[in-house]
Amino acid sequence: MPITRTFAILLALVCAPAAAAPFTPANDSEIVERLPAGASDPSVRRVDSLRKQLAARPNDNALRLEIARRYFDLAMAQGDPRYVGYASATIAPLAASSASDAQYWLLKGLIQQYSHDFKGALDSLAKARELDPQAVEATAWRSAIHMVQANYSEALSECTRLVPHAHPLHAQGCTAYVQSSTGQLAPAYEALGKALAAATSVPPELALWTRTRLAEMAIRLQHFAEAEAHFKEALALGVTDQFLLGAYADFLLQQKRPAQVLTLLAGWERSDILLLRLALAARAANDPRAADWASQLRDRFDAAALRGDRLHEQEAARFELDIEGNPKKAADLATRNYQDQKEPRDAEILMRAALAAKQPRAASPAVAWLRANKYEDPQLAALADKLTTPGAAR
């Protein structure tokens, strides 16, 4: 597979919370919902066309894998987990016959990581790489999963394996991402910026991922004008990417510009990740839609809890803390979430919730992560100081 949308999102969305657990249809012909995107989205129309071909050629494994991959990419771009369910259903008939097919194991690994079965995903991706040693995606996704779990030496090792096979900016971006998380923020930002400026023939999705990460690094360096420039350059690429939208929305919220968030995310209520930002922005802007969006989120999170679905705990914790005003519940959700996911945004919500709930010890793992890895972020450092000051939050 060429380096396309997957690399643009893999290091960012591998742990993105979902609206619900992926639903798996019973068979290929079951119609779950006619999605409105099909009327205008060429990607959806293409999948519909391929499914009609599959109905006529049900034993065409290559076609089945292509359909599943397109569904997965739609899920990552649109933030709709149902597409992952469709992808899972599409490849299910291949389980007994595709033991030696690298693309099957790659897709299986992608679906597993989406459901936060990180160990299973690492194993499946390792199998994919064993079958196709020069493939890039399996290695890049393994690095992403290690980043989610704060296994930085393993992540860096995977980045090194990319060098002989990947676009130079791909490998440089992977390495810079690890370095920026382990005490080398400024040099990583500078090196990645220079690499992007010098790169040629950069796929737009790779450029988008690079710009988004540069923006996040610039925020941590408090270079806010540069951060906004990176976000706008990424948006100008015209690639649909919910992580970019979410990251830019968070920046705008931090800058107290909620009205711009409402414009940026108009029409994105389907995605829990972005609906949360809409609800936060509406609340800050006294927009009358705030109550309805909060109600929608409440219903989705309640339904997920009843199912035992834990895919969304980071966003649910933020909802409980920043919209519902329930720090105790937020701290409980953030604590459970941090057991599996240890990205900076997971640490942030855990520390904020623990502080608000007057439970500083609950944030000890996040504080330990911050200091052990020398992660540089003034906002997180300030939270850690508050949590560890004698008598804090008691």
C-alpha positions in Angstrom: 0.0 0.0 0.0 1.3 3.5 -0.7 1.7 6.0 2.1 -1.6 7.7 2.1 -4.2 8.6 4.7 -3.1 6.0 7.2 0.2 7.6 8.0 -1.5 11.0 8.2 -3.6 9.7 11.1 -1.9 6.7 12.5 0.2 8.4 15.1 -2.7 10.5 16.2 -5.9 8.5 16.0 -4.8 5.1 17.0 -6.4 5.7 20.4 -9.1 8.1 19.4 -12.3 7.5 21.3 -15.3 6.3 19.3 -19.0 7.1 19.5 -19.7 3.4 20.2 -18.2 0.0 19.9 -17.9 -1.0 16.2 -21.0 -2.8 15.1 -20.4 -5.9 13.0 -23.2 -6.8 10.6 -24.2 -10.5 10.5 -23.4 -10.8 6.7 -22.4 -8.8 3.7 -25.9 -8.1 2.6 -27.3 -6.7 5.8 -28.2 -3.0 5.5 -27.6 -1.3 8.8 -28.1 2.4 7.8 -28.0 4.4 4.6 -25.4 7.0 5.5 -26.1 10.5 4.2 -22.5 10.9 3.1 -23.1 8.4 0.3 -24.9 11.0 -1.7 -22.0 13.4 -1.9 -18.8 11.6 -0.7 -17.0 9.9 -3.5 -15.2 7.6 -1.1 -18.5 6.2 0.1 -19.9 5.9 -3.4 -16.8 4.0 -4.4 -17.2 1.5 -1.5 -20.9 1.1 -2.5 -19.8 0.3 -6.1 -17.2 -2.2 -4.8 -19.7 -3.9 -2.6 -21.9 -4.5 -5.6 -19.0 -6.1 -7.4 -18.3 -8.3 -4.3 -21.9 -9.5 -4.3 -21.2 -10.9 -7.8 -17.7 -12.2 -6.8 -17.9 -13.2 -3.2 -14.7 -15.3 -3.4 -12.6 -12.4 -4.6 -10.3 -12.0 -1.6 -8.4 -9.0 -3.0 -11.6 -7.1 -3.6 -12.8 -8.0 -0.1 -9.6 -6.6 1.4 -9.9 -3.4 -0.6 -13.4 -2.8 0.6 -12.4 -3.4 4.2 -9.5 -1.0 3.9 -11.7 1.7 2.4 -14.1 1.3 5.3 -11.4 1.6 7.8 -10.0 4.7 6.2 -13.5 6.2 6.2 -13.8 5.5 9.9 -10.5 7.2 10.7 -11.4 10.2 8.5 -15.0 10.6 9.5 -14.9 9.5 13.2 -17.7 7.0 12.6 -17.0 3.6 14.2 -19.6 1.8 12.3 -17.3 1.8 9.3 -14.9 -0.3 11.4 -17.7 -2.8 12.1 -18.3 -3.0 8.3 -14.6 -3.6 7.8 -14.5 -6.3 10.4 -17.5 -8.0 8.8 -16.0 -7.8 5.3 -12.8 -9.6 6.2 -14.4 -12.1 8.6 -14.7 -14.8 5.9 -11.0 -14.6 5.2 -9.9 -15.8 8.7 -9.4 -19.4 7.6 -7.8 -18.8 4.2 -5.5 -15.8 4.6 -2.9 -16.9 7.1 -0.2 -16.0 4.6 -1.7 -12.8 3.3 0.1 -9.7 4.7 -2.7 -7.4 3.9 -5.2 -9.5 5.8 -3.0 -9.3 8.9 -2.5 -5.6 8.5 -6.2 -5.0 8.4 -6.8 -7.3 11.3 -4.2 -5.3 13.3 -5.8 -2.0 12.4 -9.2 -3.2 13.5 -7.8 -4.6 16.7 -6.0 -1.4 17.6 -9.2 0.6 17.0 -10.9 -1.6 19.6 -7.9 -1.0 21.9 -6.7 -4.6 21.7 -3.2 -3.3 21.5 -1.4 -6.6 22.2 -3.4 -8.4 19.6 -2.8 -5.6 17.2 1.0 -5.6 17.7 1.0 -9.4 17.1 -1.1 -9.1 13.9 1.1 -6.2 12.6 4.2 -8.2 13.4 2.8 -11.1 11.3 2.0 -8.7 8.5 5.6 -7.4 8.5 7.0 -10.9 8.7 5.1 -11.7 5.5 6.0 -8.4 3.8 9.3 -7.2 5.3 9.5 -4.1 3.2 6.0 -2.9 4.0 5.8 0.5 5.7 2.4 0.6 7.3 2.7 -2.3 9.8 5.9 -0.8 11.2 4.4 2.7 11.4 1.3 1.4 13.2 3.5 -0.6 15.7 5.3 2.6 16.5 2.0 4.4 17.0 0.8 1.8 19.4 4.0 2.0 21.4 3.6 5.7 21.6 0.0 5.3 22.9 1.4 3.1 25.7 4.4 5.4 26.4 6.9 2.7 25.3 9.2 5.2 23.7 12.3 3.1 23.2 10.2 0.5 21.3 8.5 3.3 19.3 11.9 4.7 18.3 13.1 1.3 17.3 10.1 1.0 14.9 10.9 4.4 13.5 14.4 3.3 12.7 13.1 0.3 10.8 11.1 2.7 8.6 14.3 4.5 7.2 15.2 2.1 4.4 11.6 1.8 3.0 9.6 4.9 3.8 9.4 8.4 2.4 12.2 10.3 4.2 9.7 12.7 5.8 7.8 9.7 7.1 10.7 8.3 9.0 11.8 11.8 10.1 8.4 12.5 11.4 8.1 9.3 13.3 11.5 9.9 15.0 10.7 13.6 15.8 7.4 12.5 17.4 9.2 10.2 19.8 12.0 12.8 20.5 9.5 15.5 21.2 8.0 13.3 23.9 11.3 12.5 25.6 12.9 15.8 26.4 14.0 17.0 23.0 11.0 19.2 22.0 12.8 22.2 20.5 15.4 20.2 18.4 12.6 17.8 17.2 10.4 20.8 16.2 13.3 22.4 14.3 14.4 19.2 12.6 10.9 18.3 11.5 10.2 21.8 10.2 13.4 21.7 8.1 12.7 18.2 6.9 9.2 19.3 5.7 10.7 22.4 4.0 13.3 20.3 2.1 11.0 17.4 1.2 9.8 16.8 -2.3 6.8 14.8 -3.7 5.1 14.8 -0.3 1.7 13.1 -0.3 -0.9 15.5 1.1 -1.9 13.2 3.9 1.8 13.0 5.1 2.1 16.7 4.8 -1.1 17.1 6.9 0.2 14.8 9.6 3.5 16.6 9.7 1.8 20.1 9.9 -0.5 18.9 12.7 2.4 17.6 14.8 4.4 20.7 14.2 1.4 22.8 15.4 1.2 20.7 18.5 4.9 21.1 19.2 4.7 24.8 18.6 1.9 25.1 21.2 4.0 23.4 23.7 6.9 25.8 22.9 4.3 28.6 23.3 4.9 29.7 19.7 1.2 30.3 19.1 1.4 32.2 15.9 3.5 29.4 14.3 1.1 26.8 15.6 -1.9 28.5 14.0 0.0 28.9 10.7 0.7 25.1 10.8 -2.9 24.3 11.4 -4.1 26.6 8.5 -1.5 25.0 6.2 -2.8 21.6 7.1 -6.4 22.6 6.6 -5.5 24.1 3.2 -4.5 20.6 2.0 -8.1 19.7 1.7 -7.8 16.3 3.3 -10.7 15.3 5.6 -9.1 14.4 9.0 -11.0 14.6 12.3 -7.9 14.6 14.4 -6.6 17.8 12.7 -10.1 19.4 13.3 -10.0 18.3 16.9 -6.5 19.5 17.6 -7.2 22.9 15.9 -10.5 23.2 17.9 -8.6 22.6 21.1 -6.1 25.3 20.2 -8.9 27.7 19.5 -10.6 26.8 22.8 -7.4 27.5 24.7 -7.1 30.8 22.9 -10.7 31.6 24.0 -12.0 31.7 20.4 -15.1 29.5 20.7 -17.0 31.1 17.9 -14.4 30.0 15.4 -14.7 26.4 16.7 -18.4 26.5 15.9 -17.6 27.5 12.4 -14.7 25.0 12.0 -16.7 22.0 13.1 -20.1 22.8 11.6 -21.8 19.6 10.5 -19.5 17.3 12.5 -21.9 16.2 15.2 -21.6 12.5 14.1 -18.1 12.3 15.6 -18.0 12.2 19.4 -14.6 13.7 19.4 -15.8 16.7 17.5 -19.2 16.9 19.1 -17.5 17.3 22.4 -15.5 20.3 21.1 -18.7 21.8 19.7 -20.4 21.4 23.0 -17.5 23.1 24.8 -17.4 25.9 22.3 -21.1 26.4 22.5 -21.0 26.6 26.2 -18.2 29.1 26.2 -20.0 31.2 23.5 -23.4 31.0 25.2 -24.7 29.4 22.0 -28.3 28.0 22.4 -27.2 24.7 20.9 -25.0 23.9 23.9 -27.7 22.1 25.9 -28.7 19.9 22.9 -25.1 18.9 22.1 -24.5 18.1 25.8 -27.6 16.0 25.9 -26.5 14.0 22.8 -23.1 13.3 24.3 -24.7 12.3 27.6 -26.9 9.8 25.8 -24.0 8.3 23.8 -21.7 8.0 26.8 -24.5 6.5 28.9 -25.3 3.9 26.2 -21.6 3.0 25.9 -21.3 2.5 29.6 -24.3 0.1 29.6 -22.6 -1.9 26.8 -19.3 -2.0 28.8 -17.7 0.0 26.0 -14.5 1.6 27.2 -13.3 3.0 23.9 -14.3 6.5 24.8 -13.2 7.1 28.4 -10.9 10.0 27.8 -13.6 12.0 26.1 -16.2 10.9 28.6 -13.9 12.1 31.4 -13.5 15.5 29.7 -17.3 15.7 29.3 -17.9 14.9 33.0 -15.3 17.4 34.1 -15.8 20.4 31.7 -19.5 20.1 30.9 -21.2 18.1 33.6 -19.1 19.5 36.5 -18.6 16.0 38.0 -14.9 15.8 38.9 -15.2 12.5 40.9 -16.8 10.7 37.9 -14.3 12.3 35.6 -11.4 11.2 37.8 -12.7 7.6 37.8 -13.0 7.5 34.0 -9.6 9.1 33.5 -8.0 6.7 35.9 -9.4 3.7 34.0 -8.5 5.2 30.7 -4.9 5.8 31.8 -4.4 2.1 32.5 -4.4 1.5 28.8 -3.6 4.8 27.2 -0.8 7.1 28.2 -0.7 9.8 25.6 -0.3 13.4 26.8 -4.0 14.2 26.4 -4.7 11.1 28.6 -2.3 12.5 31.2 -3.8 15.9 31.0 -7.4 14.9 31.7 -6.3 12.6 34.5 -4.3 15.4 36.2 -7.1 18.0 35.8 -9.8 15.6 37.0 -7.7 14.5 40.0 -7.0 18.1 41.0 -10.6 19.1 40.7 -11.8 16.0 42.6 -9.2 16.7 45.4 -7.6 13.2 44.7 -4.0 14.1 43.9 -2.8 10.6 44.3 -5.0 9.4 41.5 -2.8 11.4 39.1 0.5 9.9 40.4 1.0 7.7 37.3 0.6 10.7 35.0 2.9 12.9 37.0 5.5 10.1 37.1 5.2 9.7 33.3 5.7 13.4 32.8 8.8 13.6 34.9 10.4 10.3 34.0 10.3 11.0 30.3 11.0 14.8 30.6 7.9 15.6 28.6 7.9 19.3 27.9 4.6 21.1 28.2 4.1 24.2 30.5 0.4 23.4 31.1 1.1 19.8 32.2 4.1 20.9 34.3 1.9 23.4 36.1 -0.7 20.8 36.8 2.0 18.4 38.1 3.4 21.1 40.4 -0.1 21.7 41.9 -0.7 18.0 42.4 2.6 17.5 44.2 2.7 20.6 46.3 2.2 19.6 50.0 -1.4 19.9 50.9 -2.5 20.4 47.3 -6.0 19.5 46.3 -6.8 18.0 49.7 
